[in-house]
Amino acid sequence: MSEDFGQELREHNPEALFADGLEDAYIGMGQQFNHHIAVYDVNKVIQKFMRDGMTDEEALEHFHFNVVGAGMGVNTPLFLYRVDDSGELNYGIPTEKPPKIVIRPGSVGLN
């Protein structure tokens, strides 16, 4: 990551939080009204965990409970889920059939 990683976001929101160790999954900043936060690609996060030695199931569990589940308030990063052409969540897991995970409003993330 470059020396100016997240600099533009810091200019808009000096209190924005970043996910430690996930710099390669950072894709930019998001905005809701006047509030700016860091945005990460979930596929890249899961793939990083798998490169670090986790299985696909371990990577998903770690992501949901330790990354997304560690909400730290309004400055917590947003994690962007990709949807494939069939409308299914795509985690970028290199398997024939990725595990099915159903995300329901209010079940994951900030309360």
C-alpha positions as CSV (number, residue, x, y, z in Angstrom):
1,M,0.0,0.0,0.0
2,S,1.2,3.5,-0.8
3,E,2.3,6.0,1.9
4,D,-0.9,8.0,1.3
5,F,-3.2,5.0,2.0
6,G,-6.5,6.4,3.1
7,Q,-5.3,10.0,2.9
8,E,-8.3,11.2,1.0
9,L,-10.7,9.6,3.4
10,R,-8.8,11.1,6.4
11,E,-9.3,14.5,4.8
12,H,-13.1,14.0,4.8
13,N,-13.3,12.1,8.1
14,P,-10.2,12.3,10.4
15,E,-12.0,9.8,12.8
16,A,-12.6,7.1,10.1
17,L,-11.4,3.7,11.2
18,F,-9.4,1.3,9.0
19,A,-9.3,-2.5,9.3
20,D,-5.8,-3.6,10.4
21,G,-4.0,-5.9,8.1
22,L,-6.6,-5.6,5.3
23,E,-4.9,-2.8,3.3
24,D,-5.0,-4.8,0.1
25,A,-8.8,-5.2,0.4
26,Y,-9.4,-1.4,0.8
27,I,-11.2,-0.1,-2.3
28,G,-11.9,3.5,-1.3
29,M,-14.3,5.5,0.7
30,G,-18.1,5.5,0.9
31,Q,-20.4,8.3,1.7
32,Q,-23.8,8.5,3.4
33,F,-25.1,12.0,3.6
34,N,-22.1,14.0,4.9
35,H,-20.4,11.0,6.5
36,H,-17.4,9.2,4.9
37,I,-16.1,5.8,5.9
38,A,-13.6,3.2,4.6
39,V,-14.8,0.6,2.2
40,Y,-13.4,-2.9,1.8
41,D,-14.0,-5.7,-0.7
42,V,-15.3,-8.7,1.1
43,N,-13.9,-11.1,-1.6
44,K,-10.4,-9.7,-1.1
45,V,-10.8,-10.0,2.7
46,I,-11.8,-13.6,2.5
47,Q,-9.1,-14.4,0.0
48,K,-6.5,-12.8,2.2
49,F,-7.6,-14.9,5.2
50,M,-7.4,-18.1,3.0
51,R,-3.9,-17.1,1.8
52,D,-3.0,-16.8,5.5
53,G,-4.0,-20.5,6.0
54,M,-7.7,-20.5,6.9
55,T,-10.1,-22.8,5.2
56,D,-13.0,-21.1,3.4
57,E,-15.3,-21.9,6.3
58,E,-12.8,-20.5,8.9
59,A,-12.3,-17.4,6.7
60,L,-16.0,-16.7,6.5
61,E,-16.5,-17.3,10.3
62,H,-13.6,-15.1,11.2
63,F,-14.8,-12.4,8.9
64,H,-18.4,-12.4,10.2
65,F,-17.6,-12.6,13.9
66,N,-14.2,-10.9,14.3
67,V,-14.2,-8.3,11.5
68,V,-17.8,-7.3,10.8
69,G,-18.9,-8.2,14.3
70,A,-16.3,-5.8,15.8
71,G,-18.4,-2.7,14.9
72,M,-16.9,0.3,16.5
73,G,-19.6,2.9,15.9
74,V,-20.3,5.2,13.0
75,N,-16.7,5.3,11.8
76,T,-16.5,1.6,11.4
77,P,-15.6,0.5,7.8
78,L,-18.2,-0.8,5.3
79,F,-17.6,-4.2,3.8
80,L,-18.9,-4.5,0.2
81,Y,-20.4,-7.8,-0.8
82,R,-20.3,-8.6,-4.5
83,V,-23.4,-10.3,-6.1
84,D,-22.8,-12.6,-9.1
85,D,-25.0,-12.7,-12.2
86,S,-27.4,-15.1,-10.6
87,G,-28.0,-12.7,-7.7
88,E,-26.0,-14.8,-5.2
89,L,-23.4,-13.4,-2.9
90,N,-20.0,-14.1,-4.3
91,Y,-17.2,-14.4,-1.7
92,G,-14.5,-15.2,-4.3
93,I,-13.9,-18.6,-2.8
94,P,-12.3,-20.9,-5.3
95,T,-14.6,-23.9,-4.9
96,E,-17.3,-25.3,-7.2
97,K,-20.1,-24.4,-4.9
98,P,-19.5,-21.6,-2.3
99,P,-21.1,-22.0,1.1
100,K,-24.6,-20.5,1.4
101,I,-24.8,-17.7,3.9
102,V,-28.0,-15.8,4.3
103,I,-27.6,-12.2,5.4
104,R,-30.8,-10.8,7.0
105,P,-31.2,-7.2,7.9
106,G,-30.0,-6.6,11.5
107,S,-28.2,-10.0,11.8
108,V,-24.7,-8.7,11.0
109,G,-23.0,-5.4,11.5
110,L,-23.9,-2.3,13.5
111,N,-27.0,-2.2,15.5
